[in-house]
Amino acid sequence: MAAAVHLFGTHDYDDVTVADVCARAKVSKRYFYEHFADRETLLLDVHREQNDWLLAQVAGAAAGNPANADELLRPMMHTLVAKLVEDPERARVIYVNAPRMETRRRGVLREDARRFLPLLGRFGGRPADRRRQERMLLALIAGISEVIIDWLSRDMTEDPDVLADHLTWIATSLLAAR
């Protein structure tokens, strides 16, 4: 898995072969195929592991009793961006290579939105229209993902604190309309 994170984090998906992964991990192709059906399955597993790690980090930043959405979201967005800056290979696996598999990407966005929903319960209680709130969260997560992909494609040259502040503004603006 570590070899795959490195390779998918530094090369385009189409440029990484099973042989490359095996060579980097110092395992045989037979060993590889005992654990994974193919390269796509490996990337899906790697993506799931990396995305779960990132979401746990972001959710952990939401500790405490924030008084409003900004106090909840600001540390979460700063943590999100900081973790991506800290490990650009993981960032690329999560936001660049795995999204090439569009069906998986859409499922991940829906799952991330569902994970985010309980955090919003801290503000305003139960929504009047739960389906509308779910769709708003899906739009929020997808939008944040696209902004991060754009930032990654520009080699993370923008100040991470500015990016996190922009993500917080986007999130609080959308949530204010709920």
C-alpha positions as semicolon CSV with decimal commas, in nm:
position;residue;x (nm);y (nm);z (nm)
1;M;0,000;0,000;0,000
2;A;0,283;0,243;0,083
3;A;0,445;0,173;-0,253
4;A;0,114;0,240;-0,427
5;V;0,062;0,567;-0,238
6;H;0,405;0,682;-0,348
7;L;0,364;0,576;-0,711
8;F;0,006;0,699;-0,755
9;G;0,103;1,012;-0,563
10;T;0,390;1,096;-0,795
11;H;0,272;0,962;-1,132
12;D;-0,047;0,960;-1,333
13;Y;-0,260;0,650;-1,286
14;D;-0,207;0,541;-1,646
15;D;0,171;0,553;-1,600
16;V;0,179;0,317;-1,299
17;T;0,192;-0,055;-1,371
18;V;0,152;-0,357;-1,148
19;A;0,519;-0,430;-1,220
20;D;0,611;-0,081;-1,092
21;V;0,419;-0,136;-0,769
22;C;0,572;-0,480;-0,718
23;A;0,924;-0,348;-0,781
24;R;0,876;-0,057;-0,540
25;A;0,723;-0,281;-0,272
26;K;0,979;-0,557;-0,336
27;V;0,710;-0,823;-0,379
28;S;0,634;-1,065;-0,659
29;K;0,346;-1,024;-0,901
30;R;0,206;-1,345;-0,759
31;Y;0,197;-1,186;-0,412
32;F;0,030;-0,878;-0,561
33;Y;-0,243;-1,082;-0,727
34;E;-0,306;-1,275;-0,404
35;H;-0,419;-0,945;-0,252
36;F;-0,557;-0,741;-0,542
37;A;-0,751;-0,832;-0,855
38;D;-0,577;-0,564;-1,059
39;R;-0,425;-0,216;-1,053
40;E;-0,768;-0,050;-1,031
41;T;-0,858;-0,253;-0,722
42;L;-0,530;-0,151;-0,565
43;L;-0,597;0,217;-0,634
44;L;-0,949;0,188;-0,494
45;D;-0,815;0,031;-0,174
46;V;-0,539;0,289;-0,148
47;H;-0,786;0,570;-0,210
48;R;-1,030;0,438;0,050
49;E;-0,753;0,411;0,309
50;Q;-0,614;0,758;0,237
51;N;-0,956;0,924;0,222
52;D;-1,059;0,764;0,554
53;W;-0,735;0,887;0,710
54;L;-0,793;1,242;0,583
55;L;-1,157;1,252;0,693
56;A;-1,060;1,133;1,041
57;Q;-0,805;1,415;1,064
58;V;-1,058;1,675;0,950
59;A;-1,334;1,545;1,179
60;G;-1,089;1,546;1,470
61;A;-1,039;1,918;1,421
62;A;-1,409;1,971;1,491
63;A;-1,375;1,887;1,859
64;G;-1,525;2,112;2,122
65;N;-1,845;2,311;2,124
66;P;-1,828;2,569;1,848
67;A;-2,080;2,851;1,871
68;N;-2,141;2,873;1,498
69;A;-2,058;2,715;1,164
70;D;-1,750;2,930;1,113
71;E;-1,599;2,812;1,443
72;L;-1,672;2,453;1,339
73;L;-1,550;2,479;0,981
74;R;-1,242;2,702;1,010
75;P;-1,028;2,449;1,202
76;M;-1,158;2,170;0,981
77;M;-1,061;2,349;0,658
78;H;-0,721;2,450;0,797
79;T;-0,659;2,090;0,901
80;L;-0,769;1,964;0,559
81;V;-0,529;2,194;0,375
82;A;-0,245;2,140;0,626
83;K;-0,266;1,761;0,588
84;L;-0,260;1,793;0,208
85;V;0,044;2,024;0,222
86;E;0,211;1,789;0,468
87;D;0,173;1,493;0,234
88;P;0,127;1,590;-0,133
89;E;0,145;1,225;-0,240
90;R;-0,163;1,142;-0,034
91;A;-0,331;1,454;-0,170
92;R;-0,269;1,343;-0,526
93;V;-0,399;0,991;-0,457
94;I;-0,719;1,127;-0,302
95;Y;-0,794;1,418;-0,532
96;V;-0,623;1,351;-0,865
97;N;-0,567;0,986;-0,949
98;A;-0,860;0,812;-0,782
99;P;-1,118;1,061;-0,914
100;R;-1,028;0,939;-1,266
101;M;-1,260;0,651;-1,179
102;E;-1,575;0,860;-1,189
103;T;-1,818;0,610;-1,038
104;R;-1,596;0,566;-0,734
105;R;-1,548;0,941;-0,710
106;R;-1,921;1,004;-0,696
107;G;-1,967;0,738;-0,431
108;V;-1,689;0,890;-0,222
109;L;-1,844;1,236;-0,248
110;R;-2,181;1,100;-0,130
111;E;-2,016;0,911;0,155
112;D;-1,813;1,216;0,260
113;A;-2,132;1,426;0,261
114;R;-2,306;1,165;0,481
115;R;-2,012;1,172;0,722
116;F;-2,032;1,550;0,740
117;L;-2,407;1,556;0,814
118;P;-2,383;1,476;1,190
119;L;-2,145;1,767;1,242
120;L;-2,412;2,004;1,116
121;G;-2,657;1,868;1,370
122;R;-2,476;2,085;1,622
123;F;-2,637;2,390;1,461
124;G;-3,004;2,433;1,404
125;G;-3,127;2,087;1,499
126;R;-3,306;1,869;1,245
127;P;-3,349;2,015;0,898
128;A;-3,699;2,076;0,767
129;D;-3,606;1,908;0,440
130;R;-3,343;1,639;0,496
131;R;-3,306;1,556;0,125
132;R;-3,237;1,921;0,045
133;Q;-2,974;1,930;0,319
134;E;-2,811;1,611;0,187
135;R;-2,793;1,762;-0,161
136;M;-2,651;2,086;-0,027
137;L;-2,381;1,889;0,155
138;L;-2,304;1,690;-0,159
139;A;-2,263;2,017;-0,350
140;L;-2,041;2,151;-0,071
141;I;-1,815;1,845;-0,062
142;A;-1,793;1,827;-0,442
143;G;-1,716;2,199;-0,462
144;I;-1,443;2,178;-0,199
145;S;-1,296;1,880;-0,383
146;E;-1,287;2,072;-0,712
147;V;-1,119;2,372;-0,550
148;I;-0,857;2,141;-0,397
149;I;-0,800;1,967;-0,731
150;D;-0,745;2,307;-0,891
151;W;-0,500;2,402;-0,614
152;L;-0,313;2,071;-0,652
153;S;-0,294;2,116;-1,030
154;R;-0,120;2,449;-0,969
155;D;0,143;2,269;-0,757
156;M;0,001;2,397;-0,427
157;T;0,155;2,738;-0,491
158;E;-0,118;2,937;-0,317
159;D;-0,075;3,009;0,053
160;P;-0,246;2,720;0,239
161;D;-0,397;2,954;0,498
162;V;-0,559;3,161;0,222
163;L;-0,697;2,845;0,064
164;A;-0,834;2,722;0,399
165;D;-0,996;3,062;0,460
166;H;-1,155;3,052;0,114
167;L;-1,285;2,699;0,177
168;T;-1,427;2,812;0,510
169;W;-1,600;3,106;0,342
170;I;-1,744;2,880;0,071
171;A;-1,871;2,633;0,330
172;T;-2,019;2,889;0,568
173;S;-2,182;3,077;0,278
174;L;-2,349;2,764;0,149
175;L;-2,450;2,650;0,496
176;A;-2,599;2,991;0,574
177;A;-2,843;2,934;0,288
178;R;-2,967;2,603;0,428
